[in-house]
Amino acid sequence: MFEHIGWIVEAKIVEGKRDEFATVVEEIVEATRAEGGTLNYQYFVSDDGDVLVYERFANIESAHIHISNWDNFAERWLAAAPATRMVHLGDLPDELRDRHSALAPKHLKSFNGFAR
C-alpha cells in the first residue's frame, strides 16, 4: 500500500552514558544523512533516557545500505543504549527482516492511511 518502508527502534540509555550515546548518535546521523535513500532518521529522547528512533527509506536497497552503515556504529550505540523493542513498518521482504532478527522485531503490515 505504501511506497516506502521503515521501522521504529526503542532503547533505554544506560545511566551515566548519555554523553556517549549523544556522541555516537551525532556520528551515525551524519553518516546516514550521506546515504541518500534514507528519508527520515529521527531521534526522540525523554528526560529519563527512553529513546525512539523513526527510520523511513525510499526503497529496499536504501534500507540495506543503512543497515550496513549501522554495523559500523552498532557496538557503541547498543553499549550506551540497549534496544528494548523494534517494529518493522510496511511490507519488508524476508531478507531485510532477517537482518534484524537479533532484535525480534514485530512486523506491522500496511493497513490504511497515506504518506506525502
SVG drawing of the C-alpha trace seen along z (x, -y; Angstrom):
<svg xmlns="http://www.w3.org/2000/svg" viewBox="-7 -16 39 30">
<polyline fill="none" stroke="black" stroke-width="0.4" points="0.0,0.0 2.7,-2.5 5.7,-3.2 8.3,-3.5 9.4,-1.1 10.8,-1.7 11.0,-0.8 11.0,-2.1 13.6,-1.3 13.2,-1.9 16.0,-1.8 17.0,-2.9 20.1,-5.0 22.3,-3.4 22.7,-5.6 25.8,-7.7 26.2,-7.0 24.0,-9.8 27.1,-11.7 28.5,-8.6 25.1,-8.0 24.9,-11.6 28.3,-11.2 27.6,-8.0 24.2,-9.4 25.8,-12.5 28.2,-10.4 25.6,-8.0 23.2,-10.8 26.0,-12.4 26.8,-9.2 23.1,-8.4 22.5,-11.8 25.0,-10.9 23.2,-7.7 20.7,-9.5 17.9,-7.0 17.1,-7.5 14.1,-9.8 13.6,-10.0 16.1,-9.3 14.8,-11.0 15.7,-10.5 13.3,-11.3 14.6,-11.1 12.8,-11.5 14.3,-13.2 14.7,-9.8 16.5,-8.2 13.8,-6.5 14.8,-6.6 12.6,-6.2 14.2,-6.3 11.9,-6.6 13.5,-5.4 12.0,-5.5 13.6,-4.6 12.9,-5.2 13.3,-1.6 14.6,1.8 18.1,1.1 18.3,-2.1 17.3,-0.1 20.1,2.4 22.6,-0.4 21.6,-1.9 21.8,1.4 25.3,1.9 26.2,-1.6 24.7,-0.9 27.0,2.0 29.9,-0.5 28.2,-2.1 26.2,0.7 28.5,1.9 29.0,-1.6 25.3,-2.5 24.0,0.6 26.5,0.3 25.2,-3.2 21.5,-2.4 20.4,1.2 17.5,1.7 14.3,2.7 11.9,3.0 11.8,2.9 8.8,2.6 9.0,3.1 6.6,0.8 5.4,1.9 6.0,4.8 9.6,5.6 11.0,8.7 12.3,11.6 16.0,10.9 15.6,7.4 13.7,8.6 16.3,11.3 19.0,8.6 17.2,7.5 16.4,11.0 18.5,10.5 16.0,7.8 13.0,10.0 11.1,7.1 7.3,7.0 6.1,6.8 3.2,4.4 2.0,4.5 0.5,1.6 -3.2,1.3 -4.6,-2.2 -3.7,-5.8 -1.4,-7.9 2.1,-9.3 3.1,-12.5"/>
</svg>
